[in-house]
């Protein structure tokens, strides 16, 4: 039996289901990059606010990266995930996936394909 925790978003106040269960199932927020320290937010955020906060924090970080510093960026050292998040790792343009700088930084190197948002 999964016991679902209902929480209130620290930002907007809306109620949402936390994915952590007593049986050890991990929350949906684990699909996002582990970029927040516990002190950055009072408590959990709802999926919409959490995604928005991640996008803002990642976009701020990406602006500090230059081709000279890209190889030594922190994103490549984060735990690897198989889940790509729209708006963070990519966006869709004319039906095509366009990978953002964050995606490339997580990979850790330039693929030499002339990607639009390549930070290297």
C-alpha positions as CSV (number, residue, x, y, z in Angstrom):
1,X,0.0,0.0,0.0
2,X,1.5,3.4,-1.1
3,X,0.9,6.2,1.3
4,X,0.9,9.5,-0.6
5,X,2.1,12.6,1.2
6,X,0.1,15.7,0.4
7,X,2.2,18.9,0.7
8,X,1.6,22.6,0.2
9,X,3.9,24.5,-2.2
10,X,6.2,26.9,-0.5
11,X,5.8,29.4,-3.4
12,X,2.2,29.3,-4.5
13,X,0.5,27.5,-1.7
14,X,-1.2,24.9,-3.8
15,X,-1.5,21.3,-2.6
16,X,0.3,18.6,-4.5
17,X,1.3,14.9,-4.0
18,X,4.8,14.2,-3.0
19,X,6.1,11.0,-4.7
20,X,8.1,9.7,-1.7
21,X,6.4,6.7,-0.1
22,X,7.1,4.6,3.0
23,X,7.9,1.8,0.6
24,X,10.9,3.7,-0.8
25,X,9.5,5.0,-4.0
26,X,11.2,8.3,-5.0
27,X,9.5,11.6,-5.6
28,X,8.9,13.0,-9.1
29,X,11.3,15.8,-8.1
30,X,14.2,13.3,-8.4
31,X,13.8,13.5,-12.2
32,X,15.1,17.1,-12.0
33,X,18.8,18.1,-11.7
34,X,19.9,18.0,-8.0
35,X,20.8,21.7,-8.0
36,X,19.0,22.9,-4.8
37,X,20.5,22.9,-1.3
38,X,17.8,22.4,1.4
39,X,18.2,26.0,2.5
40,X,17.2,27.4,-0.9
41,X,13.5,26.7,-0.3
42,X,11.5,26.5,2.9
43,X,9.9,23.2,1.9
44,X,8.9,21.4,-1.2
45,X,7.6,23.1,-4.3
46,X,4.7,21.9,-6.5
47,X,5.8,20.5,-9.9
48,X,5.1,23.8,-11.8
49,X,7.0,26.0,-9.3
50,X,9.8,23.5,-8.9
51,X,10.3,23.3,-12.7
52,X,10.2,27.1,-13.0
53,X,12.7,27.5,-10.1
54,X,15.1,25.0,-11.8
55,X,14.8,26.8,-15.1
56,X,15.7,30.1,-13.5
57,X,18.6,28.7,-11.5
58,X,20.0,26.8,-14.4
59,X,19.7,29.7,-16.8
60,X,21.5,31.9,-14.3
61,X,24.3,29.4,-14.1
62,X,24.6,29.0,-17.8
63,X,25.1,32.7,-18.3
64,X,28.3,32.4,-16.2
65,X,29.8,29.8,-18.6
66,X,32.1,30.8,-21.4
67,X,33.8,28.5,-24.0
68,X,37.0,28.8,-21.8
69,X,35.2,27.6,-18.6
70,X,32.7,25.1,-20.2
71,X,35.0,22.0,-19.8
72,X,35.3,22.7,-16.1
73,X,31.6,23.3,-15.4
74,X,29.7,21.7,-12.4
75,X,26.9,20.3,-14.5
76,X,29.0,17.4,-15.9
77,X,29.7,16.3,-12.3
78,X,26.1,15.9,-11.3
79,X,24.6,12.4,-11.0
80,X,23.7,11.2,-14.5
81,X,19.9,10.8,-15.3
82,X,18.2,9.3,-18.2
83,X,15.2,11.7,-17.9
84,X,15.3,14.8,-20.1
85,X,13.2,17.7,-18.9
86,X,11.5,20.0,-21.5
87,X,12.4,23.6,-20.8
88,X,15.6,22.6,-18.9
89,X,17.4,20.2,-21.3
90,X,15.6,21.0,-24.5
91,X,12.7,22.8,-26.2
92,X,10.7,21.8,-29.2
93,X,10.9,24.0,-32.3
94,X,8.9,23.0,-35.5
95,X,8.6,19.5,-34.2
96,X,12.3,19.1,-33.5
97,X,14.1,18.8,-30.2
98,X,16.6,21.6,-29.7
99,X,19.0,20.9,-26.9
100,X,19.8,23.7,-24.6
101,X,23.2,24.7,-23.1
102,X,22.5,22.8,-19.9
103,X,22.1,19.5,-21.8
104,X,25.4,20.1,-23.5
105,X,27.1,21.1,-20.2
106,X,25.9,17.9,-18.5
107,X,27.4,15.8,-21.3
108,X,30.7,17.4,-20.6
109,X,32.2,17.8,-24.1
110,X,31.5,19.2,-27.6
111,X,30.1,16.7,-30.1
112,X,31.4,18.8,-33.0
113,X,28.0,18.9,-34.7
114,X,27.6,22.7,-34.6
115,X,24.7,22.6,-32.1
116,X,22.8,25.9,-31.7
117,X,23.3,26.2,-28.0
118,X,26.8,24.6,-27.7
119,X,28.6,26.3,-24.8
120,X,32.0,24.9,-25.9
